[in-house]
Every structure is written in structure tokens, then in C-alpha cells.
């Protein structure tokens, strides 16, 4: 992955300072009014698709144990791990 060019970095820094400066000048009441009038942002993503995988019974047992410790369903843990690994491989 290449670095962001210096001129773009500088432009982004300048824009960030401008936003911070504008935000500092707003009162709490102004911010509240803007939030009341703002539309709710809804991020859409493609629906998930079920996948079947054959796993060793001992692996499934350990997977369920780890998921229980983390307080999430084991299928969600598998999805998280697969996603992390895919990002790692990129």
C-alpha cells in the first residue's frame, strides 16, 4: 500500500484544522439544534450468506467455549476470525 502524497496530507490537515476551528465557535445549543434537524445515517451492506463448513468436534467444542467466554455466539466468533484473517492476508 502506498503512502498518501504530501500535498494531499497537507490539504487534509488544513481541512481538519478548519473543521476544528468551526466546531469550537459553535455553542452547545447550536450543536443540539443541528443534531435535532439531522437525518439518521443508515449504513447499508449486503445481506450475509450462510456457509457450511465441516469441523472437528473438538474444535467446535473449543470454539463454543471461547465464544461463551467472550459472550458472543460461536457463529459470530467464526465470522470475526475469518474476517480478521482475510484482512491479514490482504
N, C-alpha and C positions, 0 to 999 in steps of 0.2 A: 504494500500500500504506500502510495507516495505522500509526501508532506504537502500541506496546503501552502500555496505560493505566498510569499511575504506580503505582496500588495493586498491580497485578499484577507490575510490575517490582520493587517493594519486597518483595513476598512471595517472588518468585523469588530475590532477593538473600539474604533471610533463610534460605531453604531451602538455598541453596548454602553459606552460612557454617556451617549446622548439619551438612551433609554433610562439609565440610572438617574441622570440629572432631571429628566422629566418626571420620573416617579417620585423623586424627593420633594418636588414642588407641589404634589397633589396632597390634599388633606384626606383624612380617613373618611370623611363624609363623601367626598368626590369619588373615592375608590368604591365605597359601598354603593353609590348610585350607578356607577359603571357596571358593577357586578350584577346588580338587580336587572339591568337592561340587557345584559349579555345573553347570547344564545348558548344553550348547553352543547358542548362539543361531544360528539359521539364518534368514536373511532370504530370503523368497520373493518372486519377481517374475514377472510374466507372461513366457512364452517370447517370444523375438524372432521377428519375421516377416520373411521375405526380401522385398526390394523391387527391382524392375528400374528402372534409370534410364539413359537414353541420354546419353552424354557424348562430347565431342570427344576424339579420340585423343590430341591433345597435352595436354589436361587430365588424362587418365588417366595419361599418362607422367609428368607433373609430380607428380601425386598419389602415384604409386608411389615417386618419388624422395624426396619429403618424408617419406613413411611409412618408407622404408628408413633415412633419417637419424635418425628418431625411434625406430627399432627395433620398429615395430608393423606388423601387416598393414594394407594400404591400406583394406580394407573397414572395419576398426575405426576408422581415422582419419576416414573419411567419417561414420561413426556419431557419433563425438565431435563433429565440426564441426557436424553437423545438430543434435545435442542442444544445443550451445552457442548456436547461432543461435536455436533455439526459446526457450531461456531468456531470451535477449536481447530477443526480441520480446514476451515476457510483460510 
